[in-house]
Amino acid sequence: MVFLIFVLNLFIISSANHILSSPIEYLKGVGPQKAELLKKELNIFTFGDLLGHYPFRHIDRTKLNSINELTPELEFAQVAGVLQHYDVVGQRQGKRLVATLRDKTSVMELTWFQGITWVQKMLEVGQSYLVYGRLTFYNGQPQIIHPELEVLSAPQALTKNFLEPVYSTTEKLKARGLGGRQIGKLTQHLLGMLRERDVPENLPEAIISRLKLVSRFTAYQQIHFPPSPTGFDEAVKRFKFEELFIAQMRVNLLRSSRHRFSKGVVFDKVGDLFNTFYKEHLPFELTHAQKRVIKEIRTDTARGKQMNRLLQGDVGSGKTIVAVLVMLLALDNDYQACLMAPTEILSQQHFTTIQGLLEKMQVPVKLLTGSTKAAERRKILKELEEGHLKILIGTHAVIEDVVQFKNLGIVIIDEQHRFGVAQRARLWQKAATPPHVLVMTATPIPRTLAMTAYGDLDYSVIDELPPGRQPITTVHRYESHRSKVMDFIRAEIDKGRQVYIIFPLIEESAKLDYENLMHGYENVKGYFPEPKYWISMVHGRQPADQKELNMRRFVEGDTQIMVSTTVIEVGVNVPNASVMVIENSEKFGLSQLHQLRGRVGRGADKSYCILLTSSKLGKDARERIRVMTTTNNGFEIAEKDLELRGPGEIDGTRQSGALNFKLASIVQDRQVLELAKNLVAELLEEDPDLVSAANLQLKNFLQLQKGAVVWSKIS
C-alpha cells in the first residue's frame, strides 16, 4: 500500500514538475528572445521560476483619493479626474511635459521628463483618467511624476477590486516590453493555466492543518494577485514557513545522515597524556563551559562516526586549552593531531603556547609554515610519515600534497572562515578513515544564524570567560578629544604597556585607505616621536615578510605602538597591550569592533578600548557605539549586529545559499524559524528516512527540487 502511494505521489509530482519546469520561452507572450533576457536579467528559466518571482509590493487599487485630501504623509495616491490641459515646457535637459488634472475638490499636476512625444499622443484634454503614482509636492501643490494613466470610460470603472502587483525588472527588460506590468500579465496568464494538481504540496498535511496554512497553489495565487490584504498575509505566512522548514529539513537530514552513516576513527579511551595534563599541568581551573564542551567532544569521538563540530567561543574564552586536551585524547588513542591557522603569526602563537603547555610532558610538537627552512621541513615530513611526530601546527603549508601523516585522527581549524572549503577538505582527506574535525571561531554567531548557516553541524559554545579576566573598559570619544586620548596613551606606555591604533578599510578606494593610514601614522609620530617611542605599522600593501617582521617586533615588545588596518583583527596575542584605539569607529560593524577590542585584555592589567569618531553620527552608528560601550558580551553583540546589518553581511557565513530566502528573515521571523526547527525535529524523530506515506510528498520535493543547496561538511 505504501509503495502504491509512493508511485502515485511520484507520478503527480513528476507531472507537475514537468509543467513547472517548462522552459519560459514556451509561455505565451515570451518567445526565444524575451526568454534569453529573462534568464540573464532575472534568472527566470522556467514556469516555476516565474511563479517564484514575487512582487516586491502591491498597489492598493481599492482606494480612491480626493485631490484636496492629499498630504505629504501619503506615499502613493490614486486619483480620478478630468485632464484640463497639458504643455511642454523647458528646453534640452530641463524639458518636461506638464498636465493639469481636476476632480470635484481641487487640481494637481502630472509631470513627465521622459517619453514626452509618446505620452503626448496618449493625452486628450477633457478625457477622464484614473491616475496612480508616487506623490510629491512642489511649492505646496501635489504632483505625480511619471504617473500610470488609464482612461475612464464609465463611472463604474473608477475603482478596482484587487491589489495590483509591482515586480522588479530592469531597463533592458523594459526596453523589450517586459516592464513590471508586463511581467504581471505573464504571471497572471501562467496562473490561469495551472490547476491545484499542477502545484503539489511539499509539506505534510498534518503540519498544514496544524498551522492553518493555505495550500501551496492558493499561496501562489494570493501572493501575486491577492483578493485582499488578508489573502496576501496568508500567502506570505505560508511561504515564509515553507522556506524555513525546507531549509531546516535539509540541514537536519545531512546531520542525521552523518551521525548514522559516516565512518570515523574511534577514541575509546582517556589515557595517561590526557589525565596527566588535566591533573598536573592545567594553567587554570577549567570553566563549566569548557568541561561541557570537552565532554561533548569525548562522546562524539568515541562513537565510530566522524565528528564535525563547530566550537564557538568569545575572545579569551579558552578555546586553545580545549584544543590541547582534544589533541592529547587523539594521542592517547595512537593517532596524530594537526592544527591549522590562517596566518604565520597566529600559527607561531599557537605553536609557542601549545609547546609551552606540553613541554614538561615531552610531547613532540612541530611548526610548519611557508617560512620553515628546507632541512627542518624534510625532517618534519619524515617524522610525520613515520608517526614519530604527534602534533603538527601550521598554516596552509600543512595541506600541501607532500605532507603525509601515518594516522591522522583529529584536525583542528582555527578561524575556519579564512579558509576555502576545498582547502579544508584537502586536510581531512589525508587519512583513509576521515579524521575528526573541530573548527574553532572567535566570531560569535547569533543562534538564529547558527541554526540556518551551520545547522548541519554539531555545535558547541564556550559562553564563560576564565576566572580572573578583567572586563575591558570601552569609552567613546569624539575627534575633538584626540589630545586627551593621546595623553592617556602616553601614560599607559609610561607604565610599560603597549597600544594598538587601528584605521578602517573602507574598500571604496585602496589608495584612499592607504593615504588615510599614512596620514594617521605621521600624526601618531607627531605625538610619540622616536627614539623615545617606537612604532610598528602594518597594512595590506606591505610585502608579507615585512608585515610579519613588524608584527613580530610588536609581539616581542620592541615597539610600543602598533598602527594598523584591520589585518590584526584575528590572531595577534600580546598580553602586554592594554589600549585599543579604533579610529573612525563609526565605519566598522559591531562584530568587527568586538573582534578588535578582543586584542587587548589578555593580560593581568586593566585594559581599555577607545572608540574615536567624528561629531556627526548616523542613527545606526550611534547605536553601534552605544552597544559597544554598554556590553562586553560577544553573543549579545552578534545578535545586535545581525539585527542591524542582516545575515548577508555577517562574516564567517559558510554558504550564502543557506540564507537565500525570498521572503523569510532570520531576524524578523525568529519565532517562525524556531517553530520550523522544532517541527522538523519532531518529524525526523518519528520518520528519519521520510518513508511514511504522510511524508512522501516532502521527500519527493526534496529530491526533485531544482537548484537545491546541498551543504557539505564544514571540513
N, C-alpha and C positions, 0 to 999 in steps of 0.2 A: 504493500500500500504506500509506504514512504517513498519507494522507488518511483511508483506511478506519479505521485505528487511532484517529485523532483523533476521527472521528464516533462510533465505538464508545465511546471513553472519555468523550466529552461526554454521550452518552446515559446511560451508567452513572452518571456523577457528577451529572447533572441529575435522574435519578430518585431517587438517594439524597438529593440536595439537597431534592427535593420532600418526602420523608419527614421529614428532619431540620428542614426549615423549616416543618413543620406547626404551626399555632398551638397553644399549650399548652392552650387550653380544650378541644381535641379529644381530649386524653389522658383515658382512663377514670379517674374519680375526681377530676377537676379541675372542669370546667364554667366558665361565664362569670364567676361571682362570685369564685371562688377564683383564676381566671386573672388577674383585674384586680389582686388583691392580690399575686400572684407577680410581675407586671410592675412594680408600684410599689415593692414591698419588696426584691426580689432581682434585678430586671432579667431575669427569665426570661420570654421571649416565645414561644419555640418549643421543640420537642422537643430540638433541638440545644443550646439554652441550658441545658436541664435536665441534659443529659449533661455539659455543661461546668461545672456547679455541683458542684465536687468536695467530698468530705467533708474536714473540717479535721483529723480524727483518726479512729482506729478503736478499737473496744473489742475487746480480746482475749478472746473468749468461749471460747477453748480451755483456759483455765486456771482452776482452782477453788482458792480459798484456804481453809485451815482457820482458824477464828477465833483460835486460840492462836498462829498464826504471823504475825498481822497486826502490822506495825510502822509507826512514823511515816514511815519512808522510802518506804513504798508509797503511791503517789498514788491509785490506783483499786483496788478489790477486788471480787471476785465470790465470794459465799458461798452455800452451800446449807444450809438448816436448817429447824427447826420453829418456828412462831410460838407463843410461850408465853403472852403476854398483851399487852394494849395499854390505854392510858388517855389521856384528855385532861386536861392539867394547865395551870395558869396561867389568867390572865384577860386579856381585851382584847388589848393589843399583845403580851403575853407568852404568849398562848395557843398550845399546841402539842400534837401527838399523838405519844406516845412508845410504842414497841413493843419487846419483847424477843425476839430470835431466838437459838435454841440449836442448835449442831451437836454432834458427838460429843466436841469438845475444850473448848468454852467457850461464853460468851454474849456478845452485843453489842447495842447499842441502835440502833433505827431511829427517825428523828425527822422529823416534817412540821410546817412552820409555815403552809403554805397548802393550800387544798383539803381541809381536815380532814374535813368531812362526807362528801365523795366518797370519800376514802381509807378511812374507817371502814366504808363499805358493802362495800369490796373485801376487807377483812381477815377472816380466820377463824382463831380460836385452834385449835391442833392441826394446822393445814394446813402442808404442806411448801412452801417457796418458794425460788426462785432469786433472789438479791438482788445488785444491782450498783450502784455509785456511787462518788463521791469519798470517800475515807477521812479521817476526822478523829478526834481523841482528846479526850475530856472527862474530867477527873480520872483520867487514866491508862487509861480504858476506851475501846475502839474504838467508833465510831459512824458511820453514814452518814446524811446529811441529804438528804431527798427522794430516796430510792433508787428504782431501777427494780425492779419486782416482777414475777415470773412464777410462776404456780402450777406446782409439780412434781407431775405425776400418775403418773409411773413412774420407777423408778431409772435407766433408760437415758436419761432426759431431763436428767440432771444437767449435762452439758456440751454445747456446740455445736461444730461443726467449721469455723467461719469467723470472720473478723474483721468485726465489725458496724460499718458506717459511722456517723459522727456528723456531721450537717450544720448549718451556720449557719442560723438562722432569726430571726424577730422576734416580739415579743409580739403584734402584730396577726395574724400568721400562726398563731401558737399558738392564739389565741382562735377561729380559724376551722377548727381541726383540721388545721393544716399545720405541726406541730412537726417537729423533726429526724427523728423516726422515721417520720412520715407522708411526708415528702419522700423518705426512703429507700425506702419501699414504692412510691411513684410511679416512682422511678428504676429499681427492680427490675422493675416491670411494663413499663416502656419498653424496657429491655434484653432482656426476654423476647420482645418484638415484633420486634426487629431481627435481621437476619442479616448475615453478613460483607459481602455486596454493598451493604448499606444504609449502610455506613460506609467509603467508598472511601479508598484511600491518598492521601496528599498528599506523600509523599516518594518519590524514585526508588528502585526495587527494589534497585539496586546499593548504595545507601547503607544501606538497611535490612539487607541481607545483610552488608555490611562491618562494621557496628557491632553486629550480632546484636540488632536491636531487635524487639520483639514487634509484631504488626500493630496498626493503629490500633483496630480493633474489639476485639481482645483487651485492649488497653491500657485502653479504656473499661470493660470488664467488671472488670478486675483493680484499677483504681483505686477503683472503687465497692465491689465485693464480692470482695476478694482471697481466694483459697483458702488463702493462706499469706503470711507476711511477704515471702518471696522474690518471689511474684507481684506484690505491691504495689510492691516496689522496681523490678521490671521495667517496670511501668506508668509510674511516676514518671520513670524514666530515659528512656523513650520520649517522654513529653510535654515534659519539660524540653528535650531536644534539639530536638524539633519547634518549640517556641516560639522558641528562639534561632535555629534555622535559618531559619524563615519570616521572622523579623524581619530577619536579615542579608540574606536574599534580596530583600526589599522595598527596603531602603535601597540595596543594591548595584545593583538594576535601575534605580532612579531615577538613581543616579550614572552608571551606564553609559549610560543614555538621554541624559542631559545632555551627557556627553562626546561622544556620537556625533551628536546631532541639534540641540542648541541653537545658535543663532547668537550671535555676539559680535563686538564691534569688534576690529580687528587692530592690535596694537602690534608692527610688524615691524622696528622699528629702535631702536637705543640711540643717541641723538643728543647734541648739544652740551650741553644742560642737564644731563642725567644725568651725562655724563662730566666736565663742569666741576665740578659739585658733588662728585662722587666723588673727583676728583683734588686739588681745591684748597680745599674748604670743609667737609669732614667734620670734626666737632669731636673725633673719636677714631677709632682703627682699629676697623673692624667685626670682630665676633667671627665665628668659623667658622659658628656657628648663624645669624647674621644673613645672611651671604653665601649660605648654603644656601637660606634662605627666599626671598631676592631672586631667586636662580636659578630656583627653583620657580615664582615668580610670573611671571618673564620668559617662561618656557616656556609657561605657561598662557595668557598674554595674546597670544601670537603665533600661536595655533592657529586663530583664527577661531571659537572656541566661547566662550560666556560663562564666565568664571571665577567660581566661587562658593567662596571659600576662607576657612576659619576660621584665624586666626592667634592662637595661644595663646602667651603669654609671661609669666613671673612678673613681679611688680612690679619695675620698674627694669631690665628685660632689654633695652630699646632698641627697642621696637615703633615709637616715633614716627619714628625715623630711617628705618626700613624704609618707613613710610607716606610720608615725604617723597620717597624715591627712586622709589617706585611712582608718585606723582603727577607727578614730573618725567618719568618714562617716558611717561606719558599725554601730557604737554605736547609732548614731542619728536615725538609722532605726530599732532600737531594736534588733540588732544582736551582737554576741560576735566576738572577733578577736584573732588570735593566730599568733605569730611569732616564727619560728623555726630556730635555728642556729646550725652549726656543732660542736662547742666546748663549754665547760663550760665557758671559759673565754670570748668568743665572746657573749654568751648568757648573761653573767653577765654585760658586757659592754652595750649591747642593753638595758637591764633592767635599769641600772643606768641612762643612757641617757634619755630613754623614761619616766621613773618615774620622773626624774628631770624636764622634759619639761611639764608634766601634773600635777605636784604637786599642783599648785595653783588652778587647776580646780577640784581637789578631785576626779579624775577618778581612780578607783581601778586597780592596775597593780600588778601581782604576777610573781615570777620566779620559774620554776620547772625544776630541773636537777637531775642527779643521786646523788648529794650530799645533796639534800633537806632532812631535818630531817623528821622522820615519822609523828610527830604531825602536822607539817606545811603542809606536803603532804596531810594528811587526810583533813585538813581544806580547802586546795586549791581544792581538788576533790569535796568536798561538795558544796563549793561556785560556782564552775563551773557548776555542775549539776543543781543547783537551779537557776542559771542565775544571781547571785549577782556579781560574778567576771566577768568583761567585757573584760579584756585584759590579756592574758597569754603569757609569753615569756619563751622559754626553749630550751632544746637540744632534742635528740632522746626520752627523757623521756615523751614528750608530746604525742607520738604516741602509748604508751602502752594502752592495752585494758581497763584498769581501768580508764583511763582519758576520761570522757564523758562530752560533752557540752550540754547546754539546747537548744541553737540555734546559732550554729557557722555560721558566714556569710562570713568571709574573712580569708584566710590562706596566710601568707607571709613567704616565704622561702628564707633565705639568703645563698648565695654561694651554689646553688642547686646541683652543680656537686659533692659536698661532700656527697650527699645522694643518695641511690639507688632508682629506680623507685618504687619498692614495698613499701619502707619506706614512700615516699611522698604520695602514694596512700592511705595508712592507715590513714593519717591525714585528707584528704578531704572526706574520707568515714564516718567520724564521724557525719554526718548530713544527714537527709532524703533527702533534696534537696542539691545537691553538692554546697559547698561554692565557692565563687570566689577565684581564685588563682593568686597571684602575686609573681613572682620569681625574686629575685634581684641578680645581679652578678657585681662584680667589675673587672671581667676579660674582657677586651674589645674584642669584637667578630668582626672579619672582615665582611664587608657587604656580600661578596660572601659566606662566611661560614654560616652566619645567614640565607641567602636565601635557603640554602640546608639543613643543620642540624636542623634549627629552623623554617623552612618555614611554618609549620603548626600552628605556634603561632602568636598571636598579639605581637607586638614588639615595645617597647618604648626606647628611648635613651635620657639620660641627657648628653648633649655634651657641657655644660658650667660649669665652676667652680664658686662657690660663690665669691662675691667681697671680696677683702682683702687677699685672699690666695696668699702667695708669691711663685713664682716658685722655685723649688728645683734646686740648682746648682749641676750639675753632672760632675765629673772630672775623668780622667783615670790616674792611677799611676802604675808604674812598681814595682815589688818586691824590687828592689834596693832602692826605696824611702821610705821603710817602716818606718824608724826612723822619717822622716819628717811628715809622716802621723800620727804617734803616738804623736808627739809634738802638732800637730793640735788638735787631740782628747783631749789631756790634757788641752789645752787652752779652749776648749768648756766646758769640765767638770768643770773647774775652774770658768766659768761663771754661773754654776748651771745647765747646760744641761746634757742630757743622750745620750748614744751611743749604737747602735747595731753593732755587728761584726758577720757576717754570713759566715758559711762554707758550701760548696756544699755537696749534697748527690749524689755520683757518681753511686751508686747502683750496681756496679760490685762486691763490697765486703763490707758487712756491718761492718766487723771487721776493714777493712782499713779505712772506713769512720770514725768509732769511734776513731781509733788511730790518724787520722789527726785532728779531733776535739779536742781530749785531748792534743795533741801537741800544737795546736793553743791556747788552754786555758792557758796552762802553759806559753807560750810565752807572752800572754797578761798580765798575772800576773807578769811577769818579768818587764814589762813596768809600770804596775799600782799595786804596792804592797799594801796589806792590812796592817794596818787598815785605811790608808788614803783613799783608794779606795775600793769599794765593787763590786763584780762581780757576776751576775747570770749566770748559764749555763743550757741550755735546749737542749735535744736531744731525739731521738726516743726510746732509750733503758731505759730511766728513767720510774719508776712507774708513773702512771697518777697523783697521789696526789702530788708527789714531783715536777713533771713538772708544775702543776697548782700553787704550792707554789712559785717556782722560778719565774714563770711569774708574779704572783701577787706582789712579792717583787719589781720587776722592775716597774710594772704599778704604784705601790704606792710610788715609789721614794726611797725605801730602798737601792737599788743598782743603781750604775751609769752606769754600762756596762752590756749589755746582749750579751753573747757569745752563739751562737745557730746554729743549722742547719735550714733548711727552714720550720720547724714547725711553725714559727711565720709569715710565708708569708701572711696569711689571718687572720685578726681579732684583732690583738693587737693594741690598740689605746692609745698611750702615747704622748699627745701634747707637753710634755717637751723634747722629744727625737728630737735632731736636726742633728744627724750624722748617716748615714748608711754606714758601710764599708762592701763590699762584696768581700770576699777572693776568689781567683781563679775564677774570674767572667767570664773568657773565657769558663768555663764549664757550664754556665747557658744559657738557652734560653732567647730570648728577652722579652717575656711576663712575665716570672718569674722574670727577673731583674727589670722590671717595677713594678710588684707587690711588690717586696721587697723595692724598692725605695719609694713606697707609704706609708710605715710605718712611714716615717718622713714627716715634712712639715705640721703637723696637728695643730700646734700652731701658735702664732703670730711671733715667732722668725725665723730668716733666717736659712734654713736647707740645708744640703749637703749630696750628695751620692758619695762615693769614690769607684771606681772600681779598685781593685788591681789585677794585672795579672802577669804572668811570662813574660820574654822578648820575648819568641818565640810564636807568634800568627799566627794561620792559617788564610786563606782568610775570611771565614765565621765569625770567632771570631772577627777579626779586624773590619768587617762590623757591627757586633752587637754592639761593643764598640762605633763605630762612631755614630750609630743611637742613642744610649742612651745618648751620650754627646751633641747631637745637638737638641733633641726634648723631651718635656715632654708630648706630645700628645699621649694618650694611643691608640687611633684609628689608628694613623699613624704607631705606633709601632706594633700593631696587624697585620696590613696589611703586614708590612715588615717581621714579624715573619712567617706569612703564606707563604710568598714568599720563605723564606729561608728554612723552615722546612717541609712544606707541611701540609695538613689538618689532616693527621693521627696522628700527634704528638701534636696537639693543645689541651691543657687541656680544659675540660668542654664540649667537644662534647657529646651530649646526646646519640646518636645512631651511632655506626660506620657504620651501614648499609646505612646511609644517604649519605655516601661518598665513597661507594664501587663501583666506576666507573672503568670499564676496560680500557677505552680509554680517557674519558674526564678528564680534570683537572680544578678545580675551580680557580686555579691561572692562568694558561696559557690560559684558554678558557673563560675568564670573559665575553667577548663580546657575545659568543655563549650562555652563561648562561643568560645574560640579555635578549637576543633575545627570548630564550625559555620561560623565565618568562613572558615577555610581550605577547607572542602569547598564552600562557596558560590563562592569564588574559582576553584577548580578547575573546577566545573561551568560557570560563566559564561565561562570561558576557552575551553572546548570548544563551548559552545552558548549564545551571548549572548542569543538571542531565544527560548530554550526551545522549539525547533521539533522536536527529535528525538523519536522515539516514546517513548524512555525518560523524557522529561521532560514529556510532555503532561499527565499527571495533576497534576503540580505546577503547571503553567501554568494549567490549568482551575481548580484550587483557588484560586489567587491571584486569578483573575478573578471567581470566584463567591462568594468568602468575604464573608459579611455583616459590615458594620461595620468593614471593614478600614481601618487607619490609612493615610492617604496623606500622606506628609511632603512639604511644599512646600519650595521653595528657601529658604535661610536669609534671602535678601533679600525 
